[in-house]
Amino acid sequence: MLTTLKTGYTDTRAADLAWALGREPLPALAVLDLQLGRAAVQLRLLGASHQVLLEEGSGACSETVACIPGSSTPLPLGVAKRVGAWEYEFAARVETLSRCSFAGRAQELLALVAEHPQGLAGTFPGDPHAFTALLAQRRDGQVSWRTWHAYPQEGRLVVTRTRVGVRVGCAPPGAPGAAKRPGASPLANGSAPGGAVNSREDHEH
């Protein structure tokens, strides 16, 4: 689904994005509710940021990537955490593109998400290449989603990938989890190591 967000495009930067788990639902400009197997997934566009809410059985997970005032957790390169009965994995990278390449990449991604029944994208009035997009799927018992946050004024595209799967032999939902140490922020120098996420996977349906 493709929509035009009813808000002006503010002068935010890729480096302003922060990551958080467990936040309550924030005011959204567009929402898409999905049923992926037994999992209820809600994709939420918050402007130049996103929130994904996942519920299955008695378990729940909330991911927020946004410009969060006072947040002390910048967008990490990678995170692996136990969330109740689930294993949660998050990865992010930043693409820096020329003006021409950025326009082509934006059109390609918007077409991919707009035509996908499990995709949600929003563009901003006045700049068709300023957008936020999300795409969710379920495969092999796991729920995953990808997101793209476009910043045409600085030629940067923030790409994230998340996977949530049931832990084998896990404790019941709500049990305390142990977190692996997050990697360094991919926004420090505008790019992440090439092996973080395969860019060709962004074109999968």
C-alpha positions in Angstrom: 0.0 0.0 0.0 1.3 3.4 -1.0 0.0 6.6 0.7 0.9 10.3 0.8 1.6 11.3 4.3 -0.3 14.4 5.4 2.6 16.2 6.9 5.4 18.3 5.8 8.9 16.8 5.3 11.0 18.1 8.2 14.7 18.6 8.0 15.6 15.4 9.8 18.8 13.5 9.2 19.7 9.8 9.0 21.9 10.2 12.1 18.9 11.3 14.1 17.3 7.9 14.1 17.3 5.8 17.2 16.2 2.2 18.0 14.0 1.0 20.8 12.2 -2.1 21.9 9.0 -2.2 24.0 7.7 1.3 23.5 3.9 1.9 23.6 2.2 2.7 20.2 3.1 6.2 19.0 0.8 8.4 17.0 0.9 7.1 13.4 0.3 8.8 10.0 -0.6 5.4 8.3 -1.2 1.9 9.6 -1.4 -1.5 8.0 -2.8 -4.5 10.0 -1.6 -8.0 8.9 -2.4 -11.5 10.0 0.7 -13.6 9.2 -0.2 -17.1 10.3 -1.0 -16.9 14.0 0.9 -13.6 14.3 -0.9 -10.2 14.3 1.5 -7.6 12.9 0.8 -3.9 12.7 3.0 -1.7 10.5 3.0 2.0 11.5 4.4 5.0 9.7 5.4 7.7 12.1 6.7 10.1 9.4 10.4 9.7 8.7 10.3 6.8 11.1 8.5 3.5 11.9 7.0 1.2 14.5 6.1 -2.4 14.2 3.9 -4.2 16.7 3.8 -8.0 16.8 1.5 -10.2 18.9 1.2 -14.0 18.9 -0.4 -16.0 21.6 0.6 -14.4 24.9 3.7 -12.8 23.5 4.3 -9.3 22.2 7.1 -7.3 20.6 7.3 -3.6 19.7 10.1 -2.2 17.6 10.5 1.6 17.1 13.1 3.3 14.8 12.5 7.0 15.1 13.9 10.4 16.1 13.3 9.7 19.8 13.9 12.8 22.0 16.2 11.9 24.9 17.0 8.4 23.5 20.4 7.1 24.5 20.4 4.2 21.9 21.4 5.3 18.4 20.6 3.1 15.5 22.8 0.0 16.1 24.6 -2.0 13.4 23.1 -5.2 14.9 21.2 -6.5 17.9 20.3 -9.9 19.1 18.0 -10.2 22.1 15.7 -12.6 23.9 12.2 -11.1 24.0 10.0 -13.4 26.1 9.8 -16.7 24.2 11.3 -15.1 21.0 14.7 -14.5 19.6 14.8 -11.0 18.2 17.5 -10.0 15.6 17.9 -6.5 14.1 20.4 -5.2 11.6 20.8 -1.8 9.9 22.9 -0.2 7.3 23.1 3.1 5.5 23.4 3.6 1.7 24.9 6.8 0.4 23.9 7.5 -3.2 24.3 10.1 -5.9 21.2 12.2 -6.8 20.5 10.1 -9.9 21.0 6.8 -8.2 18.9 7.9 -5.2 16.0 8.7 -7.5 16.2 5.3 -9.2 16.5 3.4 -6.0 13.5 5.3 -4.5 11.3 4.5 -7.5 12.3 0.8 -7.4 11.6 0.4 -3.7 8.3 2.3 -3.8 7.1 0.1 -6.6 8.2 -3.0 -4.7 6.3 -2.1 -1.5 3.3 -0.5 -3.2 2.5 -3.7 -5.1 3.1 -6.0 -2.2 0.0 -7.0 -0.1 2.2 -6.9 3.1 3.9 -3.6 2.4 3.2 -0.1 3.5 5.0 3.0 2.1 4.4 6.7 2.6 5.8 9.6 0.6 6.0 13.2 1.7 4.3 16.1 -0.2 6.8 18.1 -2.2 9.5 15.4 -2.6 8.6 12.0 -4.1 11.9 10.6 -3.1 11.4 11.3 0.6 9.6 8.3 1.9 9.4 5.6 4.6 8.5 2.0 3.6 8.0 -1.3 5.5 7.5 -4.8 4.2 6.6 -7.8 6.4 6.5 -11.6 5.8 6.3 -14.9 7.5 8.6 -17.8 6.5 9.6 -21.0 8.3 7.7 -20.1 11.5 9.5 -16.7 11.7 8.1 -13.2 11.2 10.5 -10.7 9.6 10.3 -7.2 8.2 12.4 -4.8 6.3 12.2 -1.0 6.3 13.6 1.9 4.3 14.0 5.5 5.5 14.9 7.9 2.7 16.8 11.2 3.2 17.1 12.7 -0.3 18.5 16.0 1.0 21.7 14.2 2.1 21.5 11.3 -0.3 21.2 8.6 2.4 18.9 5.6 2.7 18.7 3.8 6.0 17.8 0.1 5.6 16.8 -2.2 8.5 16.0 -5.8 8.7 14.4 -7.6 11.6 13.6 -11.3 12.3 11.6 -12.7 15.2 11.4 -16.4 15.8 10.5 -18.8 18.6 13.4 -20.0 20.7 13.7 -23.8 20.9 13.2 -25.0 24.5 12.3 -21.4 25.5 10.8 -20.1 28.7 7.2 -18.8 28.5 6.6 -15.3 27.1 7.5 -12.6 29.5 10.6 -14.4 30.9 13.6 -12.1 31.3 15.9 -12.1 28.3 19.6 -11.7 27.8 20.9 -9.2 25.3 24.0 -9.5 23.2 26.1 -6.3 23.0 24.8 -4.1 20.2 27.4 -3.2 17.5 28.6 0.3 16.8 26.2 2.7 15.1 26.2 2.4 11.3 25.6 6.2 11.1 29.0 7.1 12.4 30.6 7.3 9.0 27.5 6.9 6.8 27.9 3.2 6.0 28.0 -0.2 7.6 30.3 -3.1 6.7 29.3 -4.7 3.4 28.6 -8.0 5.1 25.9 -6.7 7.4 23.0 -7.2 5.1 23.0 -8.4 1.5 21.6 -5.5 -0.6 20.2 -7.8 -3.3 17.8 -9.3 -0.7 16.0 -5.9 -0.7 14.4 -6.9 -4.0 12.9 -10.1 -2.8 9.1 -10.5 -2.7 
